[in-house]
């Protein structure tokens, strides 16, 4: 046996230790995930466990806590201020749905070629980059009596005495705060929707146009099913964010005149009134409400988009037929072109 053959045999016959490699991979995974898991447990789960235990006591930051059991949870659903704060969440939920609907319309337009499309995208997304406290101060002066908004309305012919107090009148002040929230978070939804719409295959639109589908039918049967994952995610994030509304009412009105949302009231009870147990119970209740709302939304969208995949499949099937038809036409045209070229060469 030659040396070359011996060298070949020795390299190919070396056994591969798969268990050793798997052990190394597992060690690397544990090493990289250990620190994030430790931080998550230390700064999220342990404080949440302490908060749940606080909710069973009547306590202040200083002093001896007194066991009250579920009495704090009973107060959450019996106190007029906590129930009123929960009702305020309905304003922000409606605003969240308006925000998603408006973002879906704008993104459908901007996802295709329009003049100054990039300018409008940047304009819509810019408010999301501004700090929430700064946005609060902007709208605090925007809605103040006689300032920006009232001045613009006076230019349009309105009388200042006929205009409401946008931050004091309880029939309109919560809608004013909802409008500021829509202005800030609209751009985030628009960018997410645009990315999802642009990922849809253009051949589906061509197939729909050949079948005679108008723009609304294309939107209903191609765009909506194609972005159903992002649409569901945006609505869930918007609804849960509406339940967590804090910055706008806290900075603009400090929760006065009936604008204190659930989180603003929780902060007031915890820090101003020193009712730590009740505030902890409110936080736990809010978490449960958010989880229930998220579950109900997932069930709803699973039911709403139950036929979406069938519509997309039909459009894809039609697009494949069109593509095969184009290929056959190009194959038939190829010999003709070749023959013309041959005749031309022959005449030369």
Secondary structure, 3 states (H helix, E strand, C coil): CCHHHHHHHHHHCCCCCHHHHHHHHHHHHHHHHHHHHHHHHHHHHHHHHHHHHHCCEECCCCCCCEECCCHHHHHHCCCHHHHHHHHHHHHHHHHHHHHHHHHHHHHHHHCCCCCCHHHHHHHHHHHHHCCHHHHHHHHHHHCCCCCHHHHHHHHCCCCHHHCCCCCCCCCCHHHHHHHHHHHHHHHHHHHHHHHHHHCCCHHHHHHHHHCCCCHHHHHHHHHHHHCHHHHHHHHHHHHHHHHCCCHHHHHHHCCCCCCCCHHHHHHHHHHHCCCHHHHHHHHHHHHHHHHHHHHHHHHHHHHHCCCHHHHHHHHHHHHHHHHHHHHHHHHHHHHHHHHHHHHHHHHC
